[in-house]
Amino acid sequence: MKSLVTSIALVALMTAVSVPASAQGRTPTMVVPGAPAPSGTSSGMPPAAGPGRPVGAATTTPTPGVPGPAGAPAASPVTAGPSVTSVPSGTPMPSDYVIGPGDVLQITVWKNDTLSRIVPVRPDGKISMPLLHDVTAAGLTAMQLRDKISRALAEFLPNPEVAVAVTDVRSLRVSVLGEVQRPGVLELRGTTTILEALAMAGGFRDFASPSKITVIRTDANGQTQKIRFNYNRAVSNGSDEKNLVLKSGDVVVVP
């Protein structure tokens, strides 16, 4: 009897020790440092960082033309911009600057806020003002336009005092063609010389002829004139070659 009781106790002890974890409602999981947890389980802790790998989400840099992850669009390749270059200039506008389409004007009528305003010059060369309706501004200097507006307002106001200022120049364009690095159209913002325009175009190419530059200019009467410019003489000491000031519509040709 004593041996029977001993056998039963031994069997009960072995059964309690060998109870599988599944009997307690859990699946045993072996956690290996740096390895991802099995599907459907979580240890509650982020995976350990491997050698040379920082902790956190990995980031990737998209390559143009290569599709990204599922559902993400491919990165767009970088495209070149237009050949028109906008060039600001700190040079003040000369008093003889001729207004053109696209320019922005500030018109101030003393003690009359209703008539004072900022107006753009339309493509047809005119501006719109109260009482006067359409006024032609293109082809005039700021002082000439001021006098023109003053005379027109004199029919409605006693001794009108008018001021006109060009606040944004958008009609001053020159073209640089031929053997330069970046040929195209330059949108200028003030008085610009031919040397400045050549610098804006990136300088000369290897086989350019800087001593044979030609500036093609059309005057107010529609007559075309060709002005020769020798770059080599202009940059040399003691030369009388002038640094030509460009006008709107000039075309600089570098052979």
C-alpha positions as CSV (number, residue, x, y, z in Angstrom):
1,M,0.0,0.0,0.0
2,K,2.8,2.3,0.9
3,S,4.5,1.8,-2.5
4,L,1.2,2.4,-4.3
5,V,0.7,5.8,-2.5
6,T,4.3,6.8,-3.4
7,S,3.8,5.9,-7.1
8,I,0.6,8.0,-7.3
9,A,2.3,11.0,-5.7
10,L,5.2,10.7,-8.1
11,V,2.9,10.6,-11.1
12,A,0.9,13.7,-9.9
13,L,4.2,15.6,-9.4
14,M,5.4,14.8,-12.9
15,T,2.1,15.7,-14.4
16,A,2.1,19.2,-12.8
17,V,5.6,19.9,-14.0
18,S,5.0,18.9,-17.6
19,V,1.7,20.9,-18.1
20,P,2.1,22.7,-21.6
21,A,1.8,26.4,-21.7
22,S,-1.1,25.9,-24.1
23,A,-3.2,24.6,-21.3
24,Q,-3.0,28.0,-19.7
25,G,-4.3,29.7,-22.9
26,R,-0.9,31.0,-24.2
27,T,1.5,29.8,-26.9
28,P,5.1,29.8,-25.8
29,T,7.2,32.2,-27.8
30,M,10.9,32.4,-28.0
31,V,12.2,36.0,-28.3
32,V,15.5,36.5,-30.1
33,P,17.1,39.9,-29.8
34,G,16.9,41.9,-33.0
35,A,14.5,39.4,-34.7
36,P,10.9,40.4,-35.5
37,A,8.1,38.9,-33.4
38,P,6.0,36.1,-35.0
39,S,2.8,37.1,-36.8
40,G,-0.1,37.8,-34.5
41,T,2.0,38.3,-31.4
42,S,3.7,41.2,-29.8
43,S,6.1,41.4,-27.0
44,G,5.2,45.0,-26.1
45,M,8.8,46.2,-26.8
46,P,10.3,47.5,-30.0
47,P,12.9,45.2,-31.7
48,A,16.4,45.7,-30.6
49,A,18.7,47.7,-32.9
50,G,21.1,45.6,-34.9
51,P,24.8,46.6,-35.4
52,G,25.0,49.8,-37.4
53,R,21.2,50.2,-37.6
54,P,19.4,53.0,-35.7
55,V,16.2,52.4,-33.9
56,G,13.1,53.8,-35.6
57,A,11.4,53.7,-39.0
58,A,13.7,53.4,-42.0
59,T,13.6,56.3,-44.5
60,T,14.2,56.0,-48.2
61,T,14.9,58.7,-50.8
62,P,12.8,58.3,-53.9
63,T,14.6,58.1,-57.2
64,P,13.1,60.0,-60.1
65,G,11.3,57.7,-62.5
66,V,11.3,54.7,-60.1
67,P,7.9,53.7,-58.7
68,G,7.7,53.9,-54.9
69,P,5.8,51.5,-52.5
70,A,2.4,50.1,-53.4
71,G,-0.1,52.9,-53.6
72,A,2.5,55.7,-53.8
73,P,3.1,57.6,-57.0
74,A,6.5,57.6,-58.6
75,A,8.7,60.6,-58.0
76,S,8.6,63.2,-60.7
77,P,11.9,63.9,-62.5
78,V,13.3,67.4,-62.2
79,T,12.6,69.4,-65.4
80,A,14.3,72.5,-66.7
81,G,12.6,75.8,-66.4
82,P,11.7,78.3,-69.1
83,S,14.4,80.3,-70.9
84,V,13.1,83.6,-69.6
85,T,15.2,84.9,-66.8
86,S,13.9,87.5,-64.4
87,V,16.7,89.7,-63.1
88,P,16.3,92.1,-60.3
89,S,18.4,95.2,-60.3
90,G,19.2,97.7,-57.6
91,T,19.9,100.5,-60.2
92,P,17.3,103.2,-59.9
93,M,15.1,103.8,-62.9
94,P,16.3,106.7,-65.1
95,S,13.9,109.6,-65.6
96,D,13.7,108.9,-69.3
97,Y,12.5,105.3,-68.9
98,V,9.7,104.7,-71.3
99,I,6.7,102.9,-69.9
100,G,5.6,99.7,-71.6
101,P,2.9,97.0,-71.4
102,G,3.1,95.0,-68.2
103,D,4.7,97.7,-66.1
104,V,3.0,98.6,-62.8
105,L,2.4,102.3,-62.0
106,Q,1.5,104.1,-58.8
107,I,-0.6,107.1,-59.6
108,T,-1.1,109.6,-56.7
109,V,-3.5,112.5,-56.8
110,W,-2.9,114.8,-53.9
111,K,-5.8,114.8,-51.4
112,N,-7.8,112.4,-53.5
113,D,-7.7,108.8,-52.3
114,T,-10.4,107.8,-54.8
115,L,-8.3,108.6,-57.8
116,S,-5.0,107.5,-56.3
117,R,-4.3,103.9,-57.1
118,I,-1.8,101.3,-58.4
119,V,-2.6,100.2,-62.0
120,P,-1.0,97.8,-64.5
121,V,-0.3,98.8,-68.0
122,R,-2.5,96.6,-70.2
123,P,-1.2,94.8,-73.3
124,D,-2.8,97.5,-75.4
125,G,-0.6,100.1,-73.6
126,K,-3.4,101.8,-71.7
127,I,-4.4,102.1,-68.0
128,S,-7.8,102.6,-66.5
129,M,-8.7,105.5,-64.2
130,P,-11.9,106.9,-62.7
131,L,-13.3,109.9,-64.7
132,L,-10.7,109.4,-67.4
133,H,-11.5,105.8,-68.3
134,D,-8.7,104.6,-70.7
135,V,-5.4,106.6,-70.8
136,T,-2.5,105.6,-73.1
137,A,0.6,105.1,-71.0
138,A,2.9,103.0,-73.1
139,G,5.6,105.0,-75.0
140,L,5.6,107.8,-72.4
141,T,7.9,108.6,-69.5
142,A,6.6,108.9,-66.0
143,M,6.7,112.7,-66.2
144,Q,5.0,112.8,-69.5
145,L,2.2,110.6,-68.2
146,R,1.9,112.8,-65.1
147,D,1.4,115.9,-67.2
148,K,-1.1,114.1,-69.4
149,I,-3.2,112.9,-66.5
150,S,-3.0,116.4,-64.9
151,R,-4.4,118.1,-68.0
152,A,-7.2,115.5,-68.3
153,L,-8.2,115.9,-64.6
154,A,-8.2,119.7,-64.8
155,E,-11.7,119.4,-66.5
156,F,-13.0,117.8,-63.2
157,L,-10.7,119.1,-60.4
158,P,-9.2,122.5,-59.7
159,N,-5.4,122.4,-60.1
160,P,-4.9,118.7,-59.6
161,E,-1.5,117.6,-58.3
162,V,-0.5,114.3,-59.8
163,A,2.5,112.0,-59.2
164,V,3.4,108.9,-61.3
165,A,6.0,106.3,-60.3
166,V,7.0,103.0,-62.0
167,T,6.9,100.5,-59.1
168,D,7.5,97.3,-61.1
169,V,9.2,97.1,-64.5
170,R,8.0,94.1,-66.6
171,S,8.3,95.4,-70.1
172,L,12.1,95.8,-70.2
173,R,13.3,92.7,-72.1
174,V,16.5,92.0,-74.0
175,S,17.6,88.8,-75.8
176,V,21.1,87.3,-75.8
177,L,21.7,84.8,-78.6
178,G,24.6,82.9,-80.0
179,E,27.7,81.6,-78.3
180,V,26.7,82.1,-74.7
181,Q,26.1,79.5,-72.0
182,R,22.4,80.3,-71.4
183,P,20.9,82.1,-74.5
184,G,17.4,83.4,-74.1
185,V,15.3,86.4,-73.0
186,L,16.2,88.5,-69.9
187,E,13.5,90.3,-68.0
188,L,15.3,93.2,-66.5
189,R,14.3,95.4,-63.5
190,G,16.4,98.5,-64.2
191,T,19.2,100.0,-66.2
192,T,21.4,97.2,-67.5
193,T,24.6,97.3,-69.5
194,I,25.7,94.8,-72.1
195,L,28.4,93.4,-69.8
196,E,25.8,92.7,-67.2
197,A,23.6,91.0,-69.7
198,L,26.5,88.8,-70.9
199,A,27.1,87.8,-67.3
200,M,23.5,87.0,-66.8
201,A,23.7,84.7,-69.8
202,G,26.5,82.7,-68.2
203,G,29.4,84.1,-70.2
204,F,30.9,82.9,-73.5
205,R,31.3,79.4,-74.8
206,D,34.7,78.1,-75.9
207,F,34.5,79.1,-79.6
208,A,32.8,82.5,-79.1
209,S,34.2,85.7,-80.8
210,P,33.8,88.4,-78.1
211,S,35.3,91.1,-80.3
212,K,32.5,90.8,-82.9
213,I,29.4,91.2,-80.8
214,T,26.4,92.9,-82.4
215,V,23.5,94.6,-80.8
216,I,20.4,94.8,-83.0
217,R,18.1,97.7,-82.0
218,T,14.8,99.0,-83.4
219,D,14.1,102.7,-82.8
220,A,10.7,104.4,-82.4
221,N,10.4,104.9,-86.1
222,G,10.8,101.2,-86.8
223,Q,14.3,101.6,-88.2
224,T,16.8,98.8,-87.3
225,Q,20.3,99.6,-86.5
226,K,23.3,97.4,-85.7
227,I,25.7,98.4,-83.0
228,R,29.2,96.8,-82.9
229,F,30.6,95.9,-79.5
230,N,34.1,94.7,-78.8
231,Y,34.2,92.9,-75.4
232,N,38.0,92.5,-75.4
233,R,38.5,96.2,-75.7
234,A,35.8,97.1,-73.2
235,V,37.4,95.1,-70.4
236,S,41.0,96.1,-71.2
237,N,42.7,99.0,-69.5
238,G,42.9,102.3,-71.3
239,S,40.3,101.4,-73.9
240,D,37.7,103.9,-75.1
241,E,35.1,101.1,-75.8
242,K,32.0,102.1,-73.8
243,N,29.9,99.7,-71.8
244,L,26.7,100.0,-73.9
245,V,23.5,100.5,-72.0
246,L,20.8,98.2,-73.3
247,K,17.2,99.3,-74.2
248,S,14.0,97.2,-74.2
249,G,13.8,95.0,-77.3
250,D,17.6,94.9,-77.9
251,V,19.0,91.7,-79.3
252,V,22.6,90.8,-78.4
253,V,24.2,88.4,-80.8
254,V,27.5,86.7,-79.9
255,P,29.0,85.0,-83.0
